[in-house]
Each structure stands twice: as structure tokens, then as C-alpha cells.
């Protein structure tokens, strides 16, 4: 077990410690790291989205519709402006333009979108 070697323990006590951390909720889960390029989605864009509504139903509809989009890899509601950050992964600029103009801009809640294209990932 690589983890045991890295922390200087034998596998059984290392596994017990990991199990305790999982049981305590410190380790909340595990994930696979997906290569966007391998999926044909090497263009990453972060959208800053401001909404123009305050009624709960419209906000919930906006959130559920955006969260269901397969291009959306991260979606956060913020405490201040912008109202949301949305990270999307698409194939290229044409795919992004299609995504933005067909999936995001037509949503009734949206009042402003700023797009920020990722130049380089430094830390995930």
C-alpha cells in the first residue's frame, strides 16, 4: 500500500487509521481524476453569472437546469457578485459558443455572463 509506505507505517495500522478518518467524516469520499482532453473537452471556461430575479422558484429552476448540463463540471452559488461561478469543459471555442448561447443565455434568470477562458491549470 503506497499510503502506508509514504507515512512510514505497515499496511494494517495505516488502514485502521484511514478507516477511522472515514468513519469520523474527515475523509468524505474518493474520486477519479478524469482527463478532459481524453473526453474531447480540453477547453475549460469559468463563467461568472449574475441573475436578475429574486423569487425562489426561478432561482431553483436555474440551479437545477444548470446543474443537469453535462458540460458543467463545477457550479457554485456565491455570497456576493457574481451570483454564480460555473466551470464548464467543452471541446473548443465553437462548442463553448453553442453551449453559452443555447444553454445559459436563454435561461430567464440570467442577466449577465462573463467568460474566463483557462490558460493553464496550475492546481486542481
C-alpha positions, -999 to 999 in steps of 0.1 A, spaced: 0 0 0 16 32 -12 0 54 15 15 32 43 49 34 27 47 72 24 37 77 61 61 51 74 36 26 87 28 -10 79 -4 -15 59 -27 -28 88 -23 2 111 -24 26 82 -57 10 70 -71 13 105 -62 50 107 -78 56 73 -109 37 84 -112 59 115 -109 90 94 -136 78 70 -159 69 100 -153 103 115 -162 120 83 -128 136 78 -124 116 46 -157 123 28 -151 101 -3 -128 93 -32 -129 104 -68 -114 96 -101 -94 122 -119 -108 125 -154 -87 138 -183 -107 164 -201 -86 160 -232 -93 123 -233 -130 131 -234 -126 157 -261 -132 185 -237 -99 203 -234 -113 239 -233 -122 249 -198 -142 281 -192 -152 297 -159 -184 317 -162 -193 345 -138 -231 347 -138 -254 373 -124 -291 368 -122 -319 394 -123 -345 377 -102 -351 371 -65 -380 347 -65 -371 313 -51 -388 292 -78 -369 309 -106 -336 306 -87 -342 269 -80 -352 263 -117 -320 280 -128 -299 259 -105 -314 226 -114 -312 233 -151 -276 244 -150 -265 215 -127 -280 190 -151 -259 201 -180 -231 176 -189 -206 204 -198 -209 218 -162 -181 203 -140 -185 227 -111 -213 250 -100 -212 274 -70 -236 300 -56 -217 329 -42 -224 353 -13 -218 384 -34 -214 393 -71 -212 374 -92 -241 353 -80 -226 321 -95 -194 306 -108 -199 278 -133 -169 258 -146 -175 241 -179 -155 218 -201 -161 217 -238 -142 207 -270 -134 241 -285 -145 277 -288 -173 268 -312 -187 243 -287 -184 269 -260 -203 295 -280 -230 269 -287 -232 260 -250 -234 296 -239 -259 308 -265 -282 277 -263 -280 266 -227 -271 295 -205 -281 328 -221 -318 317 -228 -324 310 -191 -349 335 -177 -329 343 -145 -296 353 -164 -288 389 -166 -251 389 -172 -224 364 -181 -186 369 -182 -165 342 -196 -130 334 -184 -110 310 -205 -85 289 -187 -49 294 -200 -33 268 -178 -43 246 -148 -18 251 -120 -35 232 -92 -67 211 -91 
